[in-house]
């Protein structure tokens, strides 16, 4: 029997129906989500261990999984005997003293304050502050302990989590193969890369939390012990545990330490409680700044560098949806959503969602180059200087408020910063077919104001001779965000017709610089490997486009070029003008 294929409409209806059914099932069985989520996380953590045991012992997969689970179960059974008594004592001390500290703080704030002969009473403002402080300071410890004992008391859920995670670890390779098989044709590699990106997010999170928790906890414990803060070990434990709450965890860990310092003082330092509190607060701030500036970027990596506002919203949403687990898992979940949205965004714009890593800057030698690609404005012609001069004149009235009172420097910075957004806007206009209309309108307004048109080119000194000389030994191309007609007009004006083999203008690729497509397009048209191409441009946009494409780059200072920016972008070499390439190459 010949199977009849579904129409496109039928396929869409089936997909929409399956999504609706899936959402309905998730809603009906939402109580299963927390234990299933814990099982998935547990399987994710144990899989590398199982892989290591299987590889080192050559045991069958099932036996390796059973061995790891037996060891984990043994360690888990030791925890109640060794760790829990100390943790319970610390938590009891924390609960009792936080209540006392809250009472002392309320009493302190209830006292009248005398300012310039006036008496200010804070009694009305204090109100229910005692209950509020208690609710603010105690929830993490009490809810965490409550969560642990609830999980321990529910044997059925523990068995369910263990069984689900056991089979997830055991059949992880089969699950991966299954996902690869059901991927739509042509998307297997992309989905594999997407899966790997998400895996890197979670790996960075768990690795980072363990390392940060241990490091920060030890530093707090040692530093607080040195200055004589009571219960320094408890403060270190609290600081390490609260590292799982991104951004806000360290702040929460600071509050009880500051209160203890203010009301109990140092065990041995001869300081008043006020100055001891200042000292403790300063140490905590120093630890947090060091953590944010040095530890987090190196331990967490770029995949979890999220804006604090995004983290805050993620923590709130996680708490509303899944309670404590949602708060703890907010960072990797938000990181996963960022990866997924980035993939969707790239596909909607017909971009490569997983571009190659940028080529690392380094020395470049003429013998490694077969083709030289030139930017137009600021590199071969001096139209950039005209724009700078016009904007500089407009900024003269504001020079008193400008950095260094230098309108020229500010004008260059503004125009250079605007280049990348302007190129993105041109790409969008090109997508909807309005780019030529908008640019023609701009040229018309330009001429109506009595200004010289952009087609009256002034070559940078020495570049014509350089192009003529390089054209005898290298393949030449122009890669510009202008129309190719402008580049052709420049070559005709200077009598260089036929010297430049390829011109890539804004109409030749979907995306323009700093996207790497124009560089790759020029290399393809020249039939030269991208790694043997040299891009010459005057801004970081040119350098970044070359690096993303895999080409080498030279930054020139004849246009918008600022040496610091070109070096930060990763230029392989920086010269004053493109004319210098004649002698170097």
C-alpha angles and dihedrals in degrees: 000000000000112000114228114227120236118248120243090254092053091050092051092049091050092049092048090047092051091050091051092048091048092051090047092051091048090052095047094047098034090128088070094057098083096051092041089049091050090049091052092049091047091050090048091053095046099043096079089050092050091048090052093049092047092049096046099040099034088224121154113268094250094051091047090053092048091049093051092047092050091052091046091049091050092051090046091053091052093055096075090053099045112023107025097065092054092043092050091050091049092047092048090050090048093050094047095045095042088057090050093045091050090052091049092049092050090048091049093050092046092065116100117256120219115211121172092334094313124113116224116195117202094183094102091048094049095060109136094359092126093063091040093053091047091051090047099047103037107044098087096051096039096042092045093052090044090051092050095049092044090054092046092049093052103074093170093060091046091053091046092050091048093049094047093047091045093059093041090057094041095051099032093120092049091050090051092049090048091053090049091051096051093047113113114260111280094017100082095097094044093050090047089054090046090052091049092050091052090046090054090052093055093040091053091048098051095039091046095047093052094047095041093045093052095042097044092042092052093045092050092046094049096043094046091047090053094053092042104247111168114248092014090164091056091049090052092049091048092049091050094048095046090056086085088072103072120225095350101050094077090049091052090049090054096057100070092042091053092047093049090048092049098048102031104027127200124326092226113355112108093230131122116250091253096054091041088055090051089051093050092046091049092051092050091049091049091050092048094047091049090048094050096042101039115010104041097050092048098041103035096036128204096302094072099037096119128166113260091238090055090049091048093052090045092052091049093047092046091051092050094047104036108007118220094356090053091053093049094047096042096104100053092040091053089045090052091050089051091054092048094047090047090054093049091046092052093049092049090054093044091244130141104265092202107037121183117270114268116266109255117246117252144131117317125202128203091236089063093057129083100163135035119206118198131201112221112215113063092000105062100006132035100229089119090066090056090055091047092050093050094049091044090057090052092051095051092094091056098044091114089066098042126099108271087356087267113140092181094057091045091049091054092049092050095049093045092049090050095053099081096045090045091053090050090051090050089052091052092048089049090054091057094039097248101108097095092046093051094045092046088051089051092051090048092052088045091057094042089061090057096250125140113266120248089247093071093090125196109197119222108255113274099005095108092059089044092053091049092050097044091045090068093057108026140039108255131208138169118222111188141157088226124088115280087241089068092052091047090050091052093050092047092048091055096040094247098129111148094013094095108058100194134031120190113192132174091273094057100069136034091235129038132205133336080040110086095228096094091052092048091046092053092049090049093050091048090047089229124134109256093235089061093055124099119205116205117197143145102230140052088251090069092045094048092048091052094048093047090051093048097250130126120251142209121198119211126201096210096095129023089330117139113182095223093053094045091049092048090051089056106254112179091217136006123208135173095242141359087246089075090067089074091069097037097049 
